[in-house]
Amino acid sequence: MALALFDLDNTLLDGDSDYEWGNFLVSKKLVDADEYEKANTYFYEQYKQGTLDIVEFSAFSFKPLSLISREELNNLHQEFMQTYILPRIKPQTPTVLNKHKNQGDTLVIITATNSFITRPIATHLGIEHLIATEPKIIDGKYTTEIEGIPCFQEGKVTRLNDWLKMNNDSMEGSYFYSDSINDLPLLEIVDTPIVVDPDERLREVGTKREWEITSFK
């Protein structure tokens, strides 16, 4: 039994759940369309270039969570799942997940996107374990701050090591599937790095290092 780690956005999904959540909020007229679309695109381009300031982005992306009740947020997420997420699950995603489940591996989604957005997606995919960026909660309400270390770039390695200690698990035989150059620190420490529908920079690195490059589309 081994650890099978999966990035979520643009790896298991054909798209970015954080970015699509922003589009969903715009479609529901819950945020100012022009302002939000501009900022959402700005941060997403930074992410793709590997230059995202995760603290600045989180303050932006958590703000709607802090202004809407938890009950309404949960109702909104159900609609978001049906209309934005389920159509974006890549065709090969269930096959790969089932392969690892049948091998008895421990499946973990490890993602920079916050847990409010990603927990229901992990549940739908049948993955119990989620390591995600956590919004700080005070008096039962989301804030615009991050709780602990963001699950991004080198932070993914730190958060994973904390998870391994907590669960008395190890990296022996581990896999990690990702599309993004942002995940290079974690790809470099697993036993089997697998590059999935990669961005240009990760494809170049994966090719040079002779990592497996595949597509879930």
C-alpha positions in Angstrom: 0.0 0.0 0.0 1.4 3.4 -1.1 0.5 7.0 -0.9 -1.2 8.4 -4.0 -1.2 12.2 -4.0 -3.2 14.2 -6.5 -3.3 17.9 -7.3 -6.9 18.9 -8.1 -7.1 21.9 -10.5 -6.2 21.1 -14.1 -5.1 17.7 -13.0 -8.2 15.8 -11.9 -10.4 18.6 -13.2 -10.3 20.2 -16.6 -10.1 23.7 -15.1 -9.4 25.5 -11.9 -12.0 25.2 -9.2 -11.0 28.4 -7.4 -11.2 30.4 -10.7 -14.5 28.8 -11.6 -15.9 29.6 -8.1 -15.2 33.3 -8.9 -17.0 32.9 -12.2 -19.9 31.3 -10.4 -20.1 34.2 -7.9 -20.1 36.6 -10.8 -22.9 34.7 -12.5 -25.0 34.8 -9.3 -24.3 38.6 -9.1 -22.9 38.1 -5.6 -19.8 40.2 -6.4 -19.1 43.1 -8.7 -18.6 41.5 -12.1 -16.1 43.9 -13.6 -13.9 44.2 -10.5 -14.0 40.5 -9.6 -13.4 39.2 -13.1 -10.4 41.5 -13.5 -8.9 40.4 -10.2 -9.7 36.8 -10.7 -8.0 36.8 -14.1 -5.0 38.7 -12.7 -4.4 36.2 -9.9 -4.9 33.2 -12.2 -2.3 34.4 -14.6 0.1 34.9 -11.7 -0.6 31.3 -10.6 0.1 29.9 -14.0 3.4 31.8 -14.1 4.4 30.5 -10.7 4.5 34.1 -9.2 1.3 34.1 -7.2 1.3 35.8 -3.8 -0.8 33.3 -2.0 -1.6 35.6 1.0 -2.8 38.4 -1.2 -4.8 36.0 -3.3 -6.4 34.3 -0.3 -7.5 37.7 1.1 -9.2 38.3 -2.2 -10.8 34.9 -2.6 -11.8 34.5 1.0 -13.6 37.8 1.1 -17.0 36.5 -0.3 -16.8 33.6 2.2 -16.5 36.1 5.0 -19.6 38.0 3.8 -22.0 35.2 3.1 -23.6 33.0 5.8 -22.3 29.4 6.1 -25.8 28.0 5.3 -26.0 30.1 2.1 -22.5 29.2 1.1 -23.3 25.5 1.4 -26.4 25.9 -0.7 -24.4 27.8 -3.3 -21.7 25.2 -3.4 -24.2 22.5 -4.2 -25.3 24.4 -7.3 -21.6 25.2 -8.1 -20.8 21.5 -8.0 -23.6 20.6 -10.4 -23.0 23.4 -12.9 -19.3 24.1 -12.8 -17.4 21.1 -11.3 -19.0 17.8 -12.4 -18.8 18.7 -16.1 -15.1 19.4 -15.6 -14.0 16.0 -14.1 -11.6 14.7 -16.7 -12.6 11.4 -18.4 -9.7 9.4 -17.1 -9.9 10.7 -13.6 -12.2 7.9 -12.3 -10.1 5.3 -13.9 -6.9 6.4 -12.3 -8.5 6.9 -8.9 -10.0 3.4 -9.1 -6.7 1.9 -10.0 -5.1 3.2 -6.9 -8.0 2.3 -4.7 -7.9 -1.3 -6.1 -4.2 -1.4 -5.2 -5.1 -0.5 -1.7 -3.2 2.8 -1.9 -4.1 5.8 0.4 -5.5 8.6 -1.8 -5.0 12.2 -0.9 -5.9 15.4 -2.7 -3.3 18.1 -2.0 -4.3 21.5 -3.3 -3.7 25.2 -3.0 -7.4 25.9 -3.3 -9.2 26.4 -0.1 -11.0 23.6 1.7 -14.5 25.2 1.5 -14.3 24.8 -2.3 -12.4 21.5 -2.4 -13.8 19.3 0.4 -17.1 18.5 -1.4 -15.2 17.8 -4.6 -12.9 15.3 -2.8 -16.0 13.7 -1.3 -17.7 13.4 -4.7 -14.5 11.7 -6.0 -14.5 9.3 -3.1 -11.3 10.6 -1.6 -11.3 10.8 2.2 -8.1 12.7 2.7 -7.7 16.4 1.7 -4.8 18.7 2.4 -5.9 22.2 1.3 -5.3 25.9 2.2 -7.5 26.6 5.2 -9.4 29.8 5.7 -9.2 31.0 9.3 -12.6 30.7 11.1 -13.5 33.0 14.0 -16.8 32.6 15.9 -18.0 30.2 13.2 -17.4 32.6 10.4 -14.8 32.6 7.6 -12.3 35.4 7.6 -10.0 36.7 4.9 -6.9 35.2 6.6 -5.2 31.8 6.2 -5.1 29.3 9.1 -1.5 28.0 9.4 0.7 27.4 6.3 -0.9 27.8 2.9 -0.8 24.5 0.9 1.1 26.1 -2.0 4.5 25.4 -3.6 7.0 24.5 -0.8 4.0 24.8 1.6 2.6 21.6 0.1 5.7 19.7 1.3 5.4 21.2 4.8 1.7 20.4 5.0 2.2 16.9 3.7 5.0 16.2 6.2 2.6 17.4 9.0 -0.1 15.1 7.6 2.3 12.1 7.5 3.3 12.6 11.1 -0.3 12.9 12.2 -1.4 9.8 10.3 1.8 7.7 11.0 2.3 7.3 7.3 5.4 7.5 5.0 6.4 8.5 1.5 7.6 5.0 0.7 6.3 4.0 -2.8 4.6 7.4 -3.1 3.0 8.9 -6.3 2.2 12.5 -7.1 0.1 13.6 -10.1 0.2 17.3 -11.0 -0.1 19.7 -14.0 1.7 22.7 -12.5 5.2 24.1 -12.1 4.0 25.3 -8.7 4.1 21.7 -7.6 7.7 21.1 -8.5 8.9 20.9 -4.8 6.5 18.0 -4.1 7.1 16.3 -7.4 10.8 16.2 -6.6 10.4 14.2 -3.4 8.0 11.5 -4.3 9.1 8.1 -5.6 6.9 8.4 -8.7 6.2 11.8 -10.1 3.6 11.8 -12.8 3.0 14.9 -15.0 -0.6 15.3 -16.1 -1.7 17.7 -18.9 1.2 19.9 -17.8 1.8 23.6 -18.3 4.7 24.4 -20.6 7.3 24.8 -17.9 6.5 21.6 -16.1 6.4 19.7 -19.4 9.9 20.9 -20.1 11.1 19.8 -16.6 9.3 16.5 -16.9 10.8 15.8 -20.3 14.3 16.5 -19.1 14.0 14.4 -16.0 12.2 11.6 -17.9 9.2 11.6 -15.7 6.0 10.0 -17.0 3.9 12.6 -18.8 0.2 11.7 -19.4 -3.2 13.1 -20.1 -6.5 12.6 -18.2 -8.5 14.2 -21.0 
